[in-house]
């Protein structure tokens, strides 16, 4: 029974299987690594949606943060939306 459960878990995309990047995401990554804020934001969106790349929220926040540091407003908004507001804590 345990072997069957582990087999199912290993076959799931989030458990040990890496999705390859689409050509569009590879182009975005190249531009983002050159420091293009809009590309950094769009790469973050791709990671959030899992569009052309495996979904990864940590990577999305990383790219949003880099774009926001350059003053890209959509990235600032995305970061604000990503984290819950602090309510008296």
Residue frames as qw, qx, qy, qz and C-alpha x, y, z in Angstrom:
[[0.000, 0.885, 0.465, 0.000, 0.00, 0.00, 0.00],
 [0.298, -0.810, 0.102, 0.494, 2.77, 2.44, 0.92],
 [0.433, -0.134, 0.595, 0.664, 4.62, 1.66, -2.31],
 [0.233, 0.623, 0.654, 0.361, 1.51, 2.50, -4.30],
 [0.133, -0.942, -0.244, 0.188, 1.08, 5.84, -2.50],
 [0.394, -0.621, 0.329, 0.592, 4.73, 6.75, -3.04],
 [0.423, 0.182, 0.674, 0.578, 4.44, 5.84, -6.72],
 [0.115, 0.830, 0.513, 0.187, 1.49, 8.20, -7.11],
 [0.272, -0.897, -0.019, 0.346, 3.32, 10.99, -5.29],
 [0.470, -0.363, 0.486, 0.642, 6.42, 10.58, -7.46],
 [0.353, 0.411, 0.666, 0.513, 4.33, 10.83, -10.61],
 [0.001, 0.919, 0.366, -0.143, 2.81, 14.15, -9.52],
 [0.497, 0.702, -0.005, 0.509, 4.43, 17.22, -11.14],
 [0.232, -0.875, 0.221, -0.363, 5.25, 18.83, -7.77],
 [0.779, -0.501, 0.376, -0.031, 7.15, 15.84, -6.42],
 [0.631, -0.342, 0.588, 0.373, 10.49, 15.31, -8.11],
 [0.574, 0.456, 0.531, 0.426, 9.59, 16.15, -11.71],
 [0.148, -0.526, 0.077, 0.834, 10.88, 19.33, -13.29],
 [0.543, 0.736, 0.402, -0.033, 8.94, 21.01, -16.07],
 [0.536, 0.031, 0.276, 0.797, 11.08, 22.41, -18.86],
 [0.072, 0.612, 0.128, -0.777, 10.78, 26.07, -19.77],
 [0.593, 0.684, 0.419, 0.069, 8.97, 27.08, -22.92],
 [0.554, 0.287, 0.172, 0.763, 10.90, 29.12, -25.51],
 [0.094, -0.823, -0.203, -0.522, 8.87, 32.20, -24.55],
 [0.654, -0.755, -0.024, 0.041, 9.91, 31.84, -20.91],
 [0.783, -0.103, 0.119, 0.601, 13.53, 31.36, -21.96],
 [0.301, 0.573, 0.180, 0.741, 13.38, 34.68, -23.82],
 [0.396, -0.846, -0.138, -0.331, 11.76, 36.35, -20.81],
 [0.806, -0.512, -0.007, 0.296, 14.43, 34.95, -18.51],
 [0.650, 0.189, 0.117, 0.727, 17.22, 36.26, -20.75],
 [0.036, 0.700, 0.141, 0.699, 15.72, 39.76, -20.72],
 [0.618, -0.758, -0.133, -0.164, 14.98, 39.58, -16.98],
 [0.823, -0.317, -0.001, 0.472, 18.57, 38.60, -16.22],
 [0.444, 0.379, 0.115, 0.804, 19.71, 41.63, -18.24],
 [0.151, -0.285, -0.424, 0.847, 17.67, 43.77, -15.84],
 [0.228, -0.265, -0.439, -0.828, 14.59, 44.61, -17.91],
 [0.277, -0.016, 0.607, -0.744, 11.93, 45.38, -15.28],
 [0.724, 0.164, -0.060, -0.667, 8.93, 44.48, -17.44],
 [0.685, 0.229, -0.684, -0.104, 10.50, 41.10, -18.29],
 [0.118, 0.156, -0.820, 0.539, 11.20, 40.49, -14.60],
 [0.512, 0.066, 0.369, -0.773, 7.55, 41.19, -13.79],
 [0.778, 0.242, -0.293, -0.500, 6.29, 38.99, -16.63],
 [0.489, 0.237, -0.829, 0.135, 8.58, 36.16, -15.54],
 [0.166, -0.061, 0.712, -0.679, 7.07, 36.47, -12.07],
 [0.687, 0.170, 0.076, -0.702, 3.60, 36.22, -13.59],
 [0.691, 0.277, -0.625, -0.234, 4.66, 33.09, -15.50],
 [0.246, 0.160, -0.872, 0.393, 5.84, 31.49, -12.25],
 [0.407, 0.039, 0.497, -0.765, 2.58, 32.37, -10.47],
 [0.758, 0.274, -0.033, -0.591, 0.42, 30.94, -13.24],
 [0.665, -0.149, 0.718, 0.139, 2.70, 28.04, -14.14],
 [0.649, 0.722, 0.131, -0.198, 2.56, 29.27, -17.72],
 [0.648, 0.675, -0.325, 0.138, 5.47, 27.77, -19.66],
 [0.244, 0.447, -0.709, 0.488, 7.32, 26.93, -16.46],
 [0.499, -0.355, -0.769, 0.186, 6.67, 24.96, -13.27],
 [0.331, -0.835, -0.170, -0.406, 4.64, 26.97, -10.74],
 [0.655, -0.131, -0.411, 0.620, 6.95, 28.35, -8.05],
 [0.192, -0.934, -0.282, -0.110, 5.82, 31.16, -5.76],
 [0.585, -0.630, 0.104, 0.500, 9.29, 31.83, -4.34],
 [0.478, 0.074, 0.443, 0.755, 10.71, 32.47, -7.81],
 [0.072, 0.768, 0.488, 0.409, 7.72, 34.67, -8.63],
 [0.374, -0.902, -0.147, 0.160, 8.35, 36.85, -5.58],
 [0.613, -0.345, 0.269, 0.658, 12.06, 37.05, -6.42],
 [0.346, 0.309, 0.488, 0.739, 11.33, 38.42, -9.91],
 [0.132, -0.868, -0.419, -0.230, 8.55, 40.72, -8.68],
 [0.515, -0.760, -0.058, 0.392, 10.91, 42.15, -6.09],
 [0.528, -0.132, 0.349, 0.763, 13.64, 42.85, -8.67],
 [0.153, 0.567, 0.506, 0.632, 11.16, 44.65, -10.90],
 [0.322, -0.876, -0.357, -0.037, 9.69, 46.59, -7.98],
 [0.576, -0.546, 0.038, 0.607, 13.14, 47.77, -6.91],
 [0.341, 0.088, 0.411, 0.841, 13.41, 49.43, -10.31],
 [0.218, 0.276, 0.186, -0.918, 10.11, 51.23, -9.73],
 [0.264, -0.121, -0.769, -0.569, 7.89, 49.04, -11.92],
 [0.459, -0.175, 0.270, -0.828, 4.41, 49.77, -10.53],
 [0.842, -0.034, -0.351, -0.407, 2.73, 46.51, -11.57],
 [0.638, 0.117, -0.689, 0.322, 5.39, 44.58, -9.66],
 [0.050, -0.197, 0.529, -0.824, 4.84, 46.70, -6.55],
 [0.680, -0.102, 0.010, -0.726, 1.11, 46.03, -6.78],
 [0.826, 0.063, -0.543, -0.138, 1.70, 42.31, -7.31],
 [0.395, 0.150, -0.717, 0.554, 3.89, 42.14, -4.20],
 [0.310, -0.144, 0.377, -0.861, 1.27, 44.00, -2.16],
 [0.800, -0.018, -0.183, -0.572, -1.40, 41.60, -3.39],
 [0.690, 0.177, -0.697, 0.075, 0.78, 38.57, -2.72],
 [0.285, 0.013, -0.726, 0.625, 1.32, 39.25, 0.97],
 [0.301, -0.715, -0.623, -0.102, -1.68, 39.53, 3.30],
 [0.024, -0.743, 0.113, -0.659, -2.10, 42.92, 4.95],
 [0.361, -0.046, -0.711, 0.602, -0.93, 43.23, 8.53],
 [0.398, -0.646, -0.338, -0.557, -3.91, 43.95, 10.75],
 [0.497, -0.745, 0.184, -0.404, -2.69, 45.05, 14.12],
 [0.962, -0.155, -0.126, 0.186, -0.05, 42.35, 14.54]]
